[in-house]
Amino acid sequence: MARIYLSLGSNIQAETHILQGLDALAKQFGELILSPAVESEPVGFVGDNFINLMAVIHTDLPLKTLSQQLRQIEFDYGREINAPKFSGRTLDIDVVMVDRLEGAHEGLTLPRKDLFEHGYMLYPMSLMEPELVPPGQNLTTEQLWQGFSHDDQKLWLTPLIWQGTDISNGYSQE
């Protein structure tokens, strides 16, 4: 089974939609491995703050089928089909990494470049998998985070209770 890293984000009734997204992922794919949740200001537009986190699932589905199923989960929770790129989201689920795959695979470029460009992906990943060296990189996620410019977007850990557990508990703000 492939180890799939997903980024989840929402800024419209963010906590509700993130929790619903996690429930849908767990129902469809089984056990989830979760990063802590972070809250951040929107990038590229004015709006409510986002809640973001990383989730790991395991599946044998082809990437194209997986992408279609993730998109359907987004639509099930109010994602607009033709929403502008820089706008509010009820639920956004992106495939970030798949095992050690690098480059173009079934319509996806892996690892997703946003992982290295946006703190809302890199920070939770660095907390969840600090020693992981992403495909195509020479540094761990923790090292990448330490070298990341934090000036472009303010973000911070935020409590998020899913299935009775605060998934951010035990992580420190750095």
N, C-alpha and C positions, 0 to 999 in steps of 0.2 A: 504494500500500500504506500502511496505517495504521502509525504508530509507536506501539507499545504498551509502556508502562512497567509492569513487574510487580515485586511485592515477594515475595521468597522467605524463609521462615523455618522453623526447626526447633530443637527442644530435646531430641529423643529420637534418640540416635545422630546428632547434628546434622550433623556433617561428612559422614558417609556419605549421609544423606538429601538434603542440599543438593546434593552432587555428582551423585547420581542424578537429582535434579530438573533440574539443568542439562543433563545428558546427554539426558534425555527432551525438554526444550525444544529443544535443538540438533537432535535427530533430527527433531522434528516441524516446526520453524520455520526451521531453518538458522542462520545466524550470529547470535550473541548479543553484545550490548554489555553489559558488566558493570561495576557499581560495585565498590569494595572491600567486603570482608566486615566486618561488625561483630559483636562479641559483646556481649550485654547480659543483664542480669538480667530475669527474667520480670515482666510487668506484670499485676497482678490476682490472682496466685496464687503459691504457693511451689513451686519446681521447679528443674530444671537450667537453666543459662544457655542462651540462644538464640544461634544464628548467623543473621544476616539480611543480605540484600543486595538490590540492585535489578538487574533485567535488562531490556533493551530487545529486543523482537522486532518483526518487520515481518510483517503478514499482511493479507489481504483478507477474512478470515472475519468474518461477522456477530458482534457481541459475544456474543450468546446462545450461539452455537456455540462460540466461543472459550472462554467461561466453562465450558461443559460439558466441553470437552477438558482444560482446566486442572484441573477438579475430578476428572476421571478419572485424571490423572497423580497427584494427591494420593492417591486411593484405591489406585492401583497400588503406592504406596510406604507403605501402612499407615495412612493417615488413616482415623479412625473416622467413620462416617456421622453419628452423633448425639453427637459429642464436645461437652462443654460449652464455651462460648465461652472462658472463662479456664481453660485446661488445657494440658497438654503436647501437642506436635505432632510427628509424624514429618515431615510436610511441609505447609506452608501456602503457597499461591500466590494472590496477590490482584492483580487489575487495579487499578492506581493512577491512571494517566492514559492517555488515548488522543488523540493529536494535540492539538488545541486544544478538544476537546469539554468542555462544561461543563453540569452539570445531570443530569437523569435520562435514561438511554439504555439501552434493552433490559434493564431491571432493575438497572442499575448507576447509582450516583451518582458523577459524575466532576467534578473529580478526587476520589479517595477522601479523605474527611476525615481519616483516620488519618495521611496524609502530613503534615498540619499539627499533629497532636496527639501524635505519637510519634516520638521521636528515632531509633528503629531504622529508620524509613522516611526521615525528613528528612535525617539525617546522611549516609547513603550517597548519597542523591540529590544533596545539596549538593556532595559530592566528585566525583560523576560528571558533573553538569550544573550547575556553579556559576552560570552566567549565565542559566539558564533561568528565565523568569517563568511559573509555573504559571497555567493559566486561572483567572480570578477574583481573582488576586493582583496587587499592585502592586510586589512585591519579588522579587528573584531568590531561588533556593533557598539560595544562600550567605548572603544577607541575612536570610532567614527563619531559617536555622540560627543565625546570630550573635545573633538576638534571642530564640532559644528558651530556655525555662527548662530547665536541665540537672539540676535538683534531683530530679526525679521518677524518673529512671532512669539508672543508671550504664551507660555503653557505651564501647567502645573498639575500635579496629581489631584485627583478628585475621588471621593468615596463613591463606590458603585456596588450595590448589594444585588447579587444574582444568586438565586437558589439558596438564600439564607447566609451567604458569605460575602464579606466585603473584599472584592478581588484586588483592591489596592492596599489592603492591610499588610503591613510588613515591609513595604517598600519605602525608601526614604527619598525625600525631595532633594535633588542635587543641583 
